[in-house]
Amino acid sequence: MDPFSFWQVFGKELKNGTEIDMETLLIQVEELAVDVSKNIILPYFGCAHETKKKDGSLLTEIDVQAHTELIRKLTQIVDFPVLSEELTVSEQQAILNMECQSYWCIDPIDGTSNFVAGIPYWCVSIALVVEGQVKLGVVYDANRNECFSATISSATFLNRQPLQLNKPKTTITELKDCMAMIDFKRLQSIIAQKIVTNPPYRSQRSFGASALDLCWIAAERCQVYLHGHQKLWDHAAGLLILHQSEGRAETFQGDTVFKNNLEPKSVMAASNELLMSKWKAYYQEIEY
């Protein structure tokens, strides 16, 4: 699909509300995520040289190579600017300041600390944002060869099969039966302490790659989630994948998580709506 034909179709949707078929576009982005992961990133898993950014997070030369290749290929698919974690803040803000607010949003390696340490939990995350709304999301886990994907008009897929087929047969709706993903590092200390001393769930994990975390909630491998500090490239693709699988997410204050700005967001999520309501009620009880 070339940029011109995409704009012809998408322009019709924007003006007339016509639904578009994004299947071809989704497949192209999935194939790109797999190609970059396997050919650029995976050969250096556990052996890449790292440096530290100003915020203390890790950066490798492989992040930069993946960033460059993703930008080159994505702009060939649809000629939108690419907002990447690896751009400067001023470059990121310039993209967000555009009047149309349409762009690709990528994290070349989500979970760089895991990648550097040889821990097999990291991914490539790609989202397409059109006029401020996430329309497409792809998250690829090269270690498990799992590609999670969704569009605004489709259900969630795992390796091109409906994710629903890979979910547990029994849906968990009670907190006491849940496996939780909790990023304690970025929670307020009073909340973290109360969760540790009075956990409502069966067990807890923290893995270290936000986009993949949200996909695992979508797949019901874990069922509830808390994270206190995510940027839009951390959650843009994963949130769409979660939502299209009937999972739910919002900020700790009950607001929409994805916004077209650089402000970090808290994320509370659950694998289904009933569980989300119980998770929110528990959180609200411990907040003060």
C-alpha positions as CSV (number, residue, x, y, z in Angstrom):
1,M,0.0,0.0,0.0
2,D,1.7,3.2,-1.1
3,P,1.1,6.5,0.8
4,F,-1.1,8.0,-2.0
5,S,-3.6,5.1,-2.0
6,F,-3.7,5.0,1.8
7,W,-4.5,8.8,1.8
8,Q,-7.2,8.3,-0.7
9,V,-8.9,5.7,1.4
10,F,-8.2,7.3,4.7
11,G,-9.3,10.7,3.5
12,K,-12.6,9.2,2.8
13,E,-12.9,7.9,6.3
14,L,-12.0,11.2,7.9
15,K,-14.5,13.1,5.8
16,N,-17.4,10.7,5.4
17,G,-17.0,8.3,8.4
18,T,-16.3,5.4,6.0
19,E,-14.7,2.4,7.7
20,I,-11.4,1.4,6.0
21,D,-9.8,-2.0,5.6
22,M,-6.5,-1.8,7.4
23,E,-5.6,-5.5,7.1
24,T,-2.9,-5.0,4.5
25,L,-1.4,-2.1,6.5
26,L,-1.4,-4.2,9.6
27,I,0.4,-7.1,7.9
28,Q,3.1,-4.7,6.6
29,V,3.8,-3.4,10.0
30,E,3.8,-6.8,11.6
31,E,6.4,-8.0,9.0
32,L,8.5,-4.9,9.6
33,A,8.5,-5.5,13.4
34,V,9.6,-9.1,12.9
35,D,12.3,-8.3,10.4
36,V,13.9,-5.5,12.5
37,S,13.7,-7.7,15.6
38,K,15.3,-10.8,14.0
39,N,17.9,-9.2,11.8
40,I,19.0,-6.1,13.7
41,I,18.1,-6.6,17.4
42,L,18.1,-10.3,18.3
43,P,21.7,-11.1,17.2
44,Y,23.0,-8.7,19.9
45,F,20.7,-9.9,22.7
46,G,22.7,-9.9,25.9
47,C,25.9,-8.6,24.3
48,A,25.2,-5.0,23.3
49,H,27.3,-2.2,24.6
50,E,25.2,0.3,26.6
51,T,25.4,3.9,27.6
52,K,23.2,6.0,29.9
53,K,20.8,8.7,28.8
54,K,20.3,11.8,30.9
55,D,17.4,10.2,32.7
56,G,19.5,7.2,33.7
57,S,17.8,4.8,31.3
58,L,20.0,2.6,29.1
59,L,20.7,3.1,25.4
60,T,22.6,0.7,23.1
61,E,23.8,1.1,19.5
62,I,21.2,-1.5,18.6
63,D,18.4,0.8,19.8
64,V,19.7,3.4,17.4
65,Q,20.0,1.0,14.5
66,A,16.5,-0.3,15.0
67,H,15.2,3.3,15.4
68,T,16.8,4.3,12.1
69,E,15.5,1.2,10.2
70,L,12.0,1.6,11.6
71,I,11.8,5.2,10.6
72,R,13.1,4.4,7.1
73,K,10.6,1.6,6.5
74,L,7.6,3.1,8.2
75,T,7.7,6.3,6.2
76,Q,7.7,4.1,3.1
77,I,4.5,2.4,4.2
78,V,2.7,5.6,5.2
79,D,4.6,9.0,5.0
80,F,3.9,10.2,8.5
81,P,6.6,11.5,10.8
82,V,7.9,9.0,13.3
83,L,7.9,9.8,17.0
84,S,10.5,7.5,18.7
85,E,11.7,7.2,22.2
86,E,15.2,7.8,20.8
87,L,14.5,11.3,19.4
88,T,15.3,14.4,21.4
89,V,12.5,16.0,23.5
90,S,12.4,19.0,21.1
91,E,12.1,16.6,18.1
92,Q,9.3,14.7,19.8
93,Q,7.5,17.8,20.8
94,A,7.7,19.2,17.2
95,I,5.8,16.1,16.0
96,L,3.2,16.5,18.6
97,N,2.7,20.2,17.8
98,M,1.7,19.4,14.2
99,E,-1.9,20.5,13.5
100,C,-3.1,17.1,12.2
101,Q,-1.5,15.0,15.1
102,S,-0.9,12.1,12.8
103,Y,2.3,10.1,13.2
104,W,3.9,6.7,13.9
105,C,4.8,6.2,17.5
106,I,7.6,3.6,18.2
107,D,9.8,2.2,20.9
108,P,12.6,0.4,19.0
109,I,13.4,-1.8,22.1
110,D,11.0,-1.6,24.9
111,G,12.8,-3.2,27.8
112,T,16.4,-2.2,27.0
113,S,17.6,-3.1,30.5
114,N,16.4,-6.7,30.0
115,F,17.9,-6.7,26.5
116,V,21.3,-5.7,27.8
117,A,21.2,-8.1,30.7
118,G,20.2,-11.1,28.6
119,I,16.7,-11.3,30.1
120,P,14.3,-12.6,27.4
121,Y,11.5,-10.0,28.0
122,W,11.7,-7.1,25.6
123,C,9.9,-6.1,22.4
124,V,9.5,-3.8,19.4
125,S,6.4,-1.6,19.7
126,I,4.8,0.3,16.8
127,A,1.6,2.4,16.8
128,L,-0.1,4.4,14.1
129,V,-1.8,7.6,15.4
130,V,-4.1,9.5,13.1
131,E,-5.6,12.8,14.2
132,G,-4.8,12.0,17.8
133,Q,-6.3,8.5,17.9
134,V,-4.3,5.2,17.9
135,K,-5.6,3.3,14.9
136,L,-3.1,0.4,14.8
137,G,-0.8,-1.3,17.2
138,V,1.9,-4.0,16.8
139,V,4.1,-5.4,19.6
140,Y,6.6,-8.2,18.7
141,D,8.4,-10.4,21.2
142,A,11.3,-12.0,19.3
143,N,12.2,-14.3,22.2
144,R,8.8,-16.1,22.0
145,N,8.2,-15.3,18.4
146,E,4.9,-13.7,19.4
147,C,3.4,-10.8,17.4
148,F,0.4,-9.1,19.1
149,S,-1.5,-6.7,16.9
150,A,-4.8,-4.9,16.5
151,T,-6.5,-2.1,14.6
152,I,-9.2,0.2,15.8
153,S,-11.7,-1.8,13.7
154,S,-10.5,-5.4,14.5
155,A,-10.1,-7.8,17.4
156,T,-6.6,-8.5,18.8
157,F,-4.5,-11.0,17.0
158,L,-1.6,-13.2,18.2
159,N,0.5,-14.4,15.2
160,R,-2.4,-13.6,12.9
161,Q,-4.8,-15.8,14.9
162,P,-7.5,-14.2,17.1
163,L,-6.1,-13.7,20.6
164,Q,-9.3,-15.1,22.0
165,L,-8.2,-18.6,20.9
166,N,-5.1,-18.4,23.0
167,K,-6.8,-17.2,26.2
168,P,-7.6,-19.4,29.2
169,K,-10.9,-21.1,28.9
170,T,-12.0,-19.7,32.3
171,T,-12.2,-15.9,32.7
172,I,-10.9,-14.7,36.1
173,T,-13.2,-12.1,37.7
174,E,-12.0,-12.2,41.3
175,L,-9.0,-10.3,42.5
176,K,-8.0,-13.1,44.9
177,D,-7.5,-15.4,41.8
178,C,-5.3,-12.9,39.9
179,M,-1.7,-12.8,38.9
180,A,-0.7,-9.1,39.1
181,M,1.9,-7.1,37.3
182,I,3.0,-4.3,39.6
183,D,5.9,-1.8,38.9
184,F,6.6,-0.9,42.5
185,K,9.5,1.4,41.6
186,R,7.2,4.1,40.2
187,L,4.4,3.9,42.7
188,Q,3.9,6.3,45.6
189,S,5.6,4.7,48.7
190,I,2.4,4.7,50.7
191,I,0.5,2.9,48.0
192,A,3.3,0.4,47.4
193,Q,3.5,-0.4,51.1
194,K,-0.2,-1.0,51.4
195,I,-0.2,-3.3,48.4
196,V,2.8,-5.2,49.7
197,T,1.3,-5.6,53.2
198,N,-2.3,-6.3,52.0
199,P,-2.2,-7.7,48.5
200,P,-5.7,-8.6,47.1
201,Y,-4.3,-10.9,44.4
202,R,-2.9,-14.4,44.3
203,S,0.7,-13.5,43.2
204,Q,2.7,-10.6,41.7
205,R,5.3,-10.1,39.0
206,S,7.3,-7.2,37.4
207,F,8.9,-7.9,34.1
208,G,10.2,-4.6,32.7
209,A,8.7,-3.9,29.3
210,S,5.5,-1.9,29.4
211,A,4.2,-2.6,25.9
212,L,4.6,-6.3,26.3
213,D,3.1,-6.1,29.8
214,L,-0.1,-4.8,28.4
215,C,-0.2,-7.5,25.8
216,W,0.2,-10.1,28.5
217,I,-2.7,-8.6,30.3
218,A,-4.7,-8.8,27.1
219,A,-3.8,-12.5,26.8
220,E,-4.8,-13.0,30.5
221,R,-1.4,-14.4,31.4
222,C,-1.6,-11.9,34.2
223,Q,-4.9,-10.1,35.0
224,V,-4.3,-6.8,36.8
225,Y,-1.6,-4.1,36.3
226,L,-0.2,-1.0,37.9
227,H,2.5,1.3,36.6
228,G,3.1,4.8,37.8
229,H,5.1,6.4,35.0
230,Q,4.8,5.6,31.3
231,K,5.4,7.8,28.2
232,L,3.2,7.5,25.1
233,W,5.6,5.2,23.2
234,D,5.4,2.8,26.2
235,H,1.7,2.3,25.9
236,A,0.3,3.5,22.6
237,A,0.4,0.1,20.8
238,G,-0.2,-2.0,23.9
239,L,-3.3,-0.1,25.0
240,L,-5.0,-0.6,21.7
241,I,-4.2,-4.3,21.8
242,L,-5.5,-4.5,25.3
243,H,-8.7,-2.6,24.5
244,Q,-9.5,-4.6,21.4
245,S,-9.2,-7.8,23.5
246,E,-11.9,-6.4,25.9
247,G,-9.3,-5.4,28.5
248,R,-9.5,-2.0,30.2
249,A,-7.1,0.6,31.3
250,E,-7.1,4.1,32.7
251,T,-4.9,6.4,34.8
252,F,-4.9,6.2,38.6
253,Q,-7.2,9.3,38.5
254,G,-9.7,7.6,36.1
255,D,-8.6,9.5,33.0
256,T,-7.8,8.2,29.5
257,V,-4.1,7.0,29.4
258,F,-3.2,7.8,25.9
259,K,-2.8,11.6,25.2
260,N,-0.8,13.3,22.5
261,N,1.7,14.8,24.9
262,L,5.0,13.9,26.6
263,E,3.7,14.0,30.1
264,P,4.2,10.6,31.9
265,K,1.0,8.7,32.7
266,S,0.1,6.2,35.4
267,V,-1.6,3.1,34.1
268,M,-4.1,0.8,35.9
269,A,-5.4,-2.1,33.8
270,A,-7.2,-5.3,33.9
271,S,-8.0,-8.1,31.5
272,N,-11.8,-7.6,31.6
273,E,-14.3,-4.9,32.6
274,L,-15.6,-6.7,35.7
275,L,-12.2,-7.2,37.1
276,M,-11.3,-3.6,36.3
277,S,-14.1,-2.4,38.4
278,K,-12.9,-4.4,41.4
279,W,-9.3,-3.4,40.9
280,K,-10.3,0.2,40.8
281,A,-12.4,-0.2,44.0
282,Y,-9.4,-1.8,45.8
283,Y,-7.0,1.0,44.7
284,Q,-9.4,3.7,45.7
285,E,-9.6,2.2,49.2
286,I,-5.9,2.2,49.7
287,E,-5.1,5.5,48.1
288,Y,-5.6,7.6,51.2
